[in-house]
């Protein structure tokens, strides 16, 4: 949200961003989730939760093999089925 007038006045919203070129750790794709609660924007009041979530793919990331779900997805429910888990 780039303009203040576009900020929702009430309700709960989830904001995320997908990265086309992911950062890798030891050639493995991961996602990092941090949780933030904004209770007011005038005055701005933000709560950042101390606990977050990191999930890793179980195979090295490779754009040549786009069909490898174990390399491209970080979902635990998918990767726990990998024989190398």
N, C-alpha and C positions, 0 to 999 in steps of 0.2 A: 504494500500500500504506500504509494508515494505522496498522496495528497491527504491532508488532514480531513477534508470533507468526505473522503471515501472511507474513513475509519468507522466501522459499525458502532452505533450508539448503544446497543445491548445485544445479549446473546453470547453463545460460546462458538468459537471458530478455531479451526486447526489450520496452521499455515506451515507449509513445507516447501522445499525446493529440491528438484531432482537435478543432479549434476551429470551432464553428458560425458564428461571426462573425469571419472572418479579418482580421488586420491587413493593410493594403494599402500598397504603395509605388508612388506615381504611378498609383493605381487598379488596380494589378496584384496578383493573389494570388501569394503565395510560400510556400515552406516552408523552415524553418531546422532543420537537424539538427546536434546536437552529440553527441559520443560520449563516454560516461563508462564507466569500468570500476570496479566495486566488488569488491574482492578479499576484504574482510572487513568485518563489521559490529560486531565486538567484539574488538579496537578497530576503529573505523570507518576504513577505508583506501579512498580514492577517487582514481582517476586520471582527469583530464580531458584529452582529446586536444586539441592546439593547433589541428588542422585540423578544420573542420566542412564542411557542405554547404548551399548555398542554391540553390533552384531557383525559377524564375519561370514564370508562365503568360505566353503571348504576346499575349493580348488582355485589355482591361480587364474586371475583375470586375463582373458584373451579375446580380442575382438574378432579374430579369425574363426573362432568357434562360438557363434552366437546362440547355438542350441544347448550349450552346457548350462543347465539351470544351477548347478553347484558352483559355477564360476561367476554367474551374473546375479544371482539372488542371494540375499542375506537372511531370508526368513529361516528361523530355527526349525519350523515344521517341515521345510523342504530339506535343509542340510542335514538334519538328523538321520535321513534315509541314505546318505552317502556312505558307502562301505568304508571310506577313509575317515569317517567322523571320529 
